[in-house]
Amino acid sequence: MKKLLGYLGVGFHTSVNILLNALSGGRFLWLEGRVQGGVFHNWALDHRYRPRRVARPDSEEAIAEVVRTSQHLRAFGAGHSFNPGVVSEENLVSLDRHAGIVRADPETGRVTVRGGTRVRDISRALLDRGLAFGGLPSHDAQSIGGILSTDVHGTGRDWGFVSEHVVRLRLVDGEGRSHDCTPEDPLFQAAIGGIGAVGIISEVEVQAVPRFHVEQKVEISNLDFVEPNLDRLIEENDHLSLYLFPFTRRCQINSWNRTERPKSRLGELREFLAISLDASTAAWAGGLLAYTKLLPTASGLAHRLKKGTNLVMDSHAAYNRTLYHQHQEYEVTVPYEDSLVDIRRFIDLYEKLYREETLPYTLFEIRFTPAGHARSLLGAGVGRRSTWIHLVTSQSEGWERYFSAAEELAKEIGARPHLGKFCEACDHRDLERLHGERFATFVKLVHAHDPQGRFSNAFTRRVFGTGQPDRSATGSGEPSRAGSGAA
Ligand SMILES: Cc1cc2nc3c(=O)[nH]c(=O)nc-3n(C[C@H](O)[C@H](O)[C@H](O)COP(=O)(O)OP(=O)(O)OC[C@H]3O[C@@H](n4cnc5c(N)ncnc54)[C@H](O)[C@@H]3O)c2cc1C
């Protein structure tokens, strides 16, 4: 029964999400984090709770005032993260009213935005000025503050992280003091990927580039071709990612390349139709095959039916694919050199567990970022050339069991976790082991900028080992999963 309800729930949420987005001309996404009737829920609707207080500051001074008058607070942008980082033990701070463009200089291409501004709104504002982000990740509904706080990455031969476009940010720390930081500052690097532990990102200055077109290609291929040619495929494309599927050698190659070619006719509509079809197929057909135990026999055939696409669009439209499918994400990085072996381990784990118990439909998204990322202390892609192994699992019966096993595997092989994704077993000892000196620097900065632990919650105390619990909390602010009754 739980399996059936979960399956129908994913199909229903995915379909309604597509429909409402289409009817609103792309302006409204049903699956987004928000506070409704005093209850917060995240994007996937699995973290739900009633905060003791909700603040909606509309200026940096107002943010500082909220900080000074709270014992505990957590900020959120679009609630697109997959863990209890957004759960506050006292005050939950929505940055929706602290959004929009502060100033734009078309000469230098520098545009300053408030921390709660959604990436899709920044992209539109840049386009109006003949500008664009140099590169973007795969989704555009998140806030710029949330994106930077989890060091969001995309994929690329030479480019990997949204933080690479940031030349300055402003941060309100745990004492309510404002700081102007540039990429060389340790405080900047602690804010990028530090999930708000050193402060609230209130303003971001982006270095944009002249707008450009991107050719987005989706090709259906086979691992027998991809594995021996991986280096060359990455080298030949500006941005490359792979979708791998369990029980088949069929795979999907996604590439994005800058082009002078004109835009495809009705490119954005065709893209909308393609991604809506992908999401519906994953939710309805993928779920059905997974739960009827037909995946091992049907996976190869099903993925052979898929057709590729080739579209030229404005860069932001080509990079950002609105993801409608209600799913959960767990993601880690491994050194690029270990890619093929480690990817196989996560797929083998799924196939093994699938044979033993109920698991939902899952695909594996593989992305690549270059060496030399130095804008974050604790980001999963810092320092080394990385391969990102991203488990994308329908949010229905069995996903937590697979993710728990995957976390065990990640610990065993020393993979680094993405702190915006599922993260239930990782703690500060793991991060210390994985990040060494950088972790020690991070902790020192947290103590210096949030000495009273105002930004801490149960999640940050676990992963960073900093901050004090709120003794007066009665449980209303503790992390909970939907359905467990806390809301
Ligand atoms: C459909 C989908 C696609 C995704 N694609 C990608 C991808 O391509 N690459 C990738 O790396 N990740 C991806 N993610 C993960 C996710 O986008 C990020 O982790 C990001 O945090 C979400 O931004 P947000 O505004 O929703 O942040 P929230 O979920 O609201 O917040 C994330 C964390 O940052 C803190 N925070 C939020 N705003 C601020 C602020 N202004 N100052 C300080 N702290 C703050 C919050 O307390 C929380 O701990 C995806 C998620 C979804 C749901």
Ligand as a Chemical Component Dictionary entry (heavy atoms), coordinates in Angstrom:
data_LIG
# 
_chem_comp.id                   LIG 
_chem_comp.type                 NON-POLYMER 
_chem_comp.pdbx_formal_charge   0 
_chem_comp.three_letter_code    LIG 
# 
loop_
_chem_comp_atom.comp_id 
_chem_comp_atom.atom_id 
_chem_comp_atom.alt_atom_id 
_chem_comp_atom.type_symbol 
_chem_comp_atom.charge 
_chem_comp_atom.model_Cartn_x 
_chem_comp_atom.model_Cartn_y 
_chem_comp_atom.model_Cartn_z 
_chem_comp_atom.pdbx_ordinal 
LIG C1  C1  C 0 15.451 20.396 -8.934  1  
LIG C2  C2  C 0 16.778 20.659 -8.283  2  
LIG C3  C3  C 0 17.912 20.802 -9.067  3  
LIG C4  C4  C 0 19.170 21.032 -8.474  4  
LIG N1  N1  N 0 20.269 21.165 -9.269  5  
LIG C5  C5  C 0 21.490 21.344 -8.687  6  
LIG C6  C6  C 0 22.672 21.447 -9.487  7  
LIG O1  O1  O 0 22.623 21.407 -10.718 8  
LIG N2  N2  N 0 23.855 21.584 -8.847  9  
LIG C7  C7  C 0 23.953 21.630 -7.487  10 
LIG O2  O2  O 0 25.072 21.752 -6.965  11 
LIG N3  N3  N 0 22.842 21.581 -6.705  12 
LIG C8  C8  C 0 21.632 21.430 -7.276  13 
LIG N4  N4  N 0 20.512 21.341 -6.478  14 
LIG C9  C9  C 0 20.633 21.538 -5.017  15 
LIG C10 C10 C 0 20.159 22.937 -4.547  16 
LIG O3  O3  O 0 19.832 23.710 -5.649  17 
LIG C11 C11 C 0 21.138 23.706 -3.736  18 
LIG O4  O4  O 0 21.668 22.954 -2.732  19 
LIG C12 C12 C 0 20.702 25.138 -3.213  20 
LIG O5  O5  O 0 20.979 25.274 -1.866  21 
LIG C13 C13 C 0 19.307 25.502 -3.295  22 
LIG O6  O6  O 0 19.162 26.932 -3.168  23 
LIG P1  P1  P 0 17.968 27.472 -2.301  24 
LIG O7  O7  O 0 17.817 28.927 -2.508  25 
LIG O8  O8  O 0 16.773 26.646 -2.573  26 
LIG O9  O9  O 0 18.548 27.180 -0.861  27 
LIG P2  P2  P 0 17.762 26.669 0.449   28 
LIG O10 O10 O 0 17.386 25.251 0.263   29 
LIG O11 O11 O 0 16.692 27.610 0.781   30 
LIG O12 O12 O 0 18.958 26.760 1.484   31 
LIG C14 C14 C 0 20.072 25.916 1.383   32 
LIG C15 C15 C 0 20.966 26.084 2.608   33 
LIG O13 O13 O 0 21.609 27.359 2.584   34 
LIG C16 C16 C 0 21.164 28.175 3.679   35 
LIG N5  N5  N 0 20.878 29.490 3.087   36 
LIG C17 C17 C 0 19.927 29.789 2.184   37 
LIG N6  N6  N 0 20.015 31.083 1.819   38 
LIG C18 C18 C 0 21.055 31.604 2.503   39 
LIG C19 C19 C 0 21.659 32.890 2.552   40 
LIG N7  N7  N 0 21.216 33.928 1.825   41 
LIG N8  N8  N 0 22.717 33.074 3.375   42 
LIG C20 C20 C 0 23.198 32.044 4.131   43 
LIG N9  N9  N 0 22.659 30.823 4.138   44 
LIG C21 C21 C 0 21.599 30.586 3.318   45 
LIG C22 C22 C 0 19.942 27.482 4.249   46 
LIG O14 O14 O 0 19.814 27.690 5.633   47 
LIG C23 C23 C 0 20.195 26.027 3.907   48 
LIG O15 O15 O 0 20.991 25.398 4.871   49 
LIG C24 C24 C 0 19.255 21.122 -7.060  50 
LIG C25 C25 C 0 18.098 20.995 -6.288  51 
LIG C26 C26 C 0 16.866 20.762 -6.890  52 
LIG C27 C27 C 0 15.634 20.640 -6.043  53 
# 
loop_
_chem_comp_bond.comp_id 
_chem_comp_bond.atom_id_1 
_chem_comp_bond.atom_id_2 
_chem_comp_bond.value_order 
_chem_comp_bond.pdbx_ordinal 
LIG C1  C2  SING 1  
LIG C2  C3  SING 2  
LIG C2  C26 DOUB 3  
LIG C3  C4  DOUB 4  
LIG C4  N1  SING 5  
LIG C4  C24 SING 6  
LIG N1  C5  DOUB 7  
LIG C5  C6  SING 8  
LIG C5  C8  SING 9  
LIG C6  O1  DOUB 10 
LIG C6  N2  SING 11 
LIG N2  C7  SING 12 
LIG C7  O2  DOUB 13 
LIG C7  N3  SING 14 
LIG N3  C8  DOUB 15 
LIG C8  N4  SING 16 
LIG N4  C9  SING 17 
LIG N4  C24 SING 18 
LIG C9  C10 SING 19 
LIG C10 O3  SING 20 
LIG C10 C11 SING 21 
LIG C11 O4  SING 22 
LIG C11 C12 SING 23 
LIG C12 O5  SING 24 
LIG C12 C13 SING 25 
LIG C13 O6  SING 26 
LIG O6  P1  SING 27 
LIG P1  O7  DOUB 28 
LIG P1  O8  SING 29 
LIG P1  O9  SING 30 
LIG O9  P2  SING 31 
LIG P2  O10 DOUB 32 
LIG P2  O11 SING 33 
LIG P2  O12 SING 34 
LIG O12 C14 SING 35 
LIG C14 C15 SING 36 
LIG C15 O13 SING 37 
LIG C15 C23 SING 38 
LIG O13 C16 SING 39 
LIG C16 N5  SING 40 
LIG C16 C22 SING 41 
LIG N5  C17 SING 42 
LIG N5  C21 SING 43 
LIG C17 N6  DOUB 44 
LIG N6  C18 SING 45 
LIG C18 C19 SING 46 
LIG C18 C21 DOUB 47 
LIG C19 N7  SING 48 
LIG C19 N8  DOUB 49 
LIG N8  C20 SING 50 
LIG C20 N9  DOUB 51 
LIG N9  C21 SING 52 
LIG C22 O14 SING 53 
LIG C22 C23 SING 54 
LIG C23 O15 SING 55 
LIG C24 C25 DOUB 56 
LIG C25 C26 SING 57 
LIG C26 C27 SING 58 
# 
